[in-house]
Amino acid sequence: MTNSLLKTSAEIPASPQASPVWLVEARALMRLAGPIVVTQLAQMGVGTIDILMLGAYSKEALAASALGLSLFYAMWLLGMGPAVAVSPMIAHTLGERRVAAPAVRASVRMAFWAILLMSPPMMLFLAFTEQMLLAVGEPAALSADAGAFVRLLLLGLPFTLGFQVLRAYANALSRPRAPLVVMGLTVAFNAALGYALIFGHFGAPRLGLLGAGIASAVSFAFSFFALLAAVFISPELSRYRIFHRFGRASWSKFTEVFRLGMPIGMSMIFEAMFFNAGTLMMGYFGTASVAAHQVALNACALAFMVPLGVATAATVRVGLAAGAKDMPRVRIAGVTASVMGIAFMTVTGLAFAIFPRELVGLYVDASDPANADVIEHAVIFLRMGAAFQLFDSLQVTFGLSLRGLKDAQAPMWINGASYWLIGFPSALFLAFGLGLEGLGVWIAFVLGLIACAAAMALRFSWMSGMIGPRRAKALAQG
């Protein structure tokens, strides 16, 4: 099994006719990243469809969903830490080329234990969404609607986190197609159910924002059970019998899930909550600013799914190489992933800068005069989004490459400093101090991402031996 996943640098043919090592790695990354990228886009599609339908329903519903999701995804990301920790844990196990089944099974089992332990308090936290939004000064009507929306959405939280555990397991085995198929089915399922419940079609009640919450929660459960069925059916995914002796503890793996997972979760929270803080700030500038911000941020997030998928593949490739103690391959995997991400984000950045109005028109009806202010704000925000595409790609590819090295603490502090010591104070100063409002928030996004990208690149260079004492030792040894 392991031989099919990784060739170390010592095993790459050295003949003149052999492909360059970086090209071999690029092909391996593409084979793994392709289905992951499409899965990421499909996962984003669930939220994007809701945004499109809620935008067509009313801009008030769209704004309320944006506020509610800013808190829901904070909890989702915290739970995502233990879920995605499964990938580097399994990759290291397979890279070491030893009997892997018991360790693989224990890693997945303990990740599920972590999700079951964390979900109840996170759901309780989300039940008070309305009160928390009111406490930070959001409008009462939007806060009430957001709270009702999240109280329905939170019912699907354990299922979507369980799906992520199974997905990380499949990705670590270089079998990403099952999650891809399931997520494609989930997009269709969510679209049909949301269309019925938001607008009252097919005999369903017209529930608007509440319909979107119900549809998303049910879709989360659908995705989990569908992927669970795929794991049992697929010979490649069922071979490790991940639910065998599910009640048996493996405390070393349980500790590792949290030791890796909590810093990973906090890293994602530092980043996501920085952008969500921007959403909350937009609430002070009016409904149009919130709706425009949500449109522009969603467009940027869709583009981000490609380098995120490449980076997720890099976690596995770097982890396999690190488990095999092949540091040259670690460096090749990380750098190749970053180059691939930059290439794509250059294209999307140009599209955002040149065609912002056309892209915004895909979200909001430009023929309706009531949407004119939303469109004008969204065009400005999207052009700022074009400015940070390259830096966003660099920070995620190097950050997730570090995850493949099981380096979780330093990236957590890098994210915290970049977004909350540089980005957030800049947003406050530019938006409120200088009166730039929404534009100031988006300029701060650019500043935070520049700082994070630079620090992540330096950290990976240090950890992989491209710079620092490890590099000097390698040169001394020839």
Secondary structure as UniProt FT lines:
FT   HELIX           2..5
FT   HELIX           9..11
FT   TURN            16..17
FT   HELIX           21..57
FT   HELIX           59..84
FT   HELIX           86..95
FT   TURN            96..97
FT   HELIX           101..126
FT   TURN            127..128
FT   HELIX           129..135
FT   TURN            136..137
FT   HELIX           140..153
FT   HELIX           154..156
FT   HELIX           157..172
FT   TURN            173..174
FT   HELIX           177..199
FT   TURN            202..203
FT   HELIX           209..233
FT   HELIX           235..238
FT   TURN            239..240
FT   TURN            242..247
FT   HELIX           251..282
FT   HELIX           283..285
FT   HELIX           287..323
FT   TURN            324..325
FT   HELIX           327..354
FT   HELIX           356..360
FT   TURN            361..363
FT   TURN            366..367
FT   HELIX           369..371
FT   HELIX           372..387
FT   HELIX           389..404
FT   TURN            405..406
FT   HELIX           409..417
FT   HELIX           418..423
FT   HELIX           424..428
FT   HELIX           429..433
FT   HELIX           438..463
FT   TURN            464..465
FT   HELIX           469..476
//
